[in-house]
């Protein structure tokens, strides 16, 4: 199922439909770093059970959902956004998507309702791969790689639909994969 797109910052990893690792089952991961030293990203479609106000005390009205970003450092909070015009900070990932930024400014924006929930996504933990590890997993067909075709999908909250839509966007060669059952014994 190998496609020819290589991983790089700002691209998506899409797990193969029957991945055994429960942390990455039907996951879409936004890559925020990829280089010789390894890879970092966030799972975009695994909603956690916390709201931002549960994690950051002085964000009293922040009903922002927090996603499971990955199994590494699961007690740390991270965010991506598409509100550079408001935050004036963050590392550009491409397609108007930014990673991180000034958290104090962000708290003010949230508490004054100056940033919309559709402009930002929060994660507990992150996904990480050591040097060469992700490339090996891709060669073993555990992951497909894609460009971000629609940034709106990244900031949505329909977890199963995101995985399906990203696979369909890979083209007709891969579209049938989006219909595979979660449990292959049900096929």
N, C-alpha and C positions, 0 to 999 in steps of 0.2 A: 504494500500500500504506500510505498515510499513516493513522496513527491519531490520535485527538484528544488524547492525553495529552501534556502539555508536559514538557520536561526540568526537573528540579530536584534538589537534593541528596537523596540516598537513593533515587533512581529508577534504573532500568536502561535502558541503550541496547542494542538488539539489532540487529546488522548484518543488512542484507538478504542473502538467500541467495547472491547471485552477486557480492558486493562484490569489486572488483578489487584493492584495497589488501591485500597479503599480511599486513600487521600486524593487520588487523581482520577477516580472513576468518572468518565464522561466529562472531563474537565477541559476548560479553555483557560490558558495561562497567558497573560500579557508579559512579555519579556521586557524588563527594565534595564538589565545589564547583560551583555554577552561578550566575552572576550577570552583571552588566553587563561585567565585566572579562574574562570567559571561563569556561571549564569545565575541570575536572580530574576524572579517574576512573581506575579500574584494570580491566584486562581480567581477568575472573574465570576464564576457561576456556582459557588458553594456558600449559600447564605448561612451565617452563624445564628446564634440565638441571643445576641446582645444588640442593644442600641448604643449610639455614641454617648448619650447621656448616662448610660450605665458604666461607662469606662472613664470618661473625663468629667470630673465633678462640676467644674464651672461652666459646663454647657448644659444648663438646666432644661432647655427645651429642644435639644437636639435629638430628634427621632430618626436620625440617619441610621440605616441598616449597616451592620458590620459583617463583612464576608470573611470566610476562612481563607486567608491568603496562601497558606501552606503550612507544612509541619515544622518549619524551622522558626525558632524564637517565637512561639505562639503566644507569648505574653507581651509582644510589641505591637504598636499601632502604626499603620502606614496608610498613605492615601495617594490616589491619582485624581487628576481633575482636568477640566477643560475651561478653566476660569482664570487664565493668566492675566487678563485685563483687570481682574479684581485683586488677585493675590500678588501679582508682580513678582512671582517666584516659582521655582520648580524646574526640573530637568525635562527638556522637550523630548518626547518619544516619537514625534511625528503625528500627522493628522490632527493637530491641535490638542493633543493629549500630553499632559505633564505629570511627572512623578514628584511627589513631595512638594515642599515649599515652606514658607514661614507659617508655623503653626499658631503663633500668637495672632497674626493677622487673620488667619482662618477662623480662629475662635470668635473674633470680633464680627467677622462677616456672618458667621452662623448665628450668633446671639442677636444680631440686628436684622436677621432675615434678608441679608444682602447677597446671599448665594443660595441657589436652588439645589435641592437634593439630586436633580438630574445632571448637575455639573460636577459632582464629586462622588467618589466611591472609597470606602474605608475597608481596611483589612487588618485582621489579627494574624500575625505571623507572615511568613513568606515561603516561597519555594526556592530551593537552591540546588545547584549541581556543581560539583567540583570540575576541575580542568578536564575536558574531554568526555566527561560523564554523559552529558546531554547528547553529544554527537554519537556516542555508542548506542544510547537508547533509541535515537532516531534510526540508526542503521538496523536495529532490531525490530523496527516497525512499531515501537510503542507510541510514537508521536508523529503527527503530521505538522507541517509549518505553513503558516498563511500570513499574508499581509492583512492589515486592518482595512476591510472594504467599506465598513460603515461604523464610524465612531459611536453613533447612537446605540448600537448593539452593546458596546462595552459598558455603557452607563445604565443599561436597562436592568431589570431584576427578574426576568423570566429565565431561570437557570437552565432548564432542559431545552428551551427554545434556542438559547444562545448556542449551545453545542451543536444542535441540528442546523441552525442557520449558517454557522461558520463552515461546517462541512459542505453544505449545499453550495456555498460561495466558492469552494475549491473547484467546482465545475462538474460536468456530467460524469466524469470518470469516478468521482467520489460520492456523488449525491445518493446513491443507493445505500451507502453506509449509514446515513442518517436514519434509515428505517430499521436497522438491526435492533432486535429486542435487547433489553438490558441483560436478561438471563438467556444465554444461547441455548439452554436446554428447553426453552419454550418455543424454539423455532421449529 
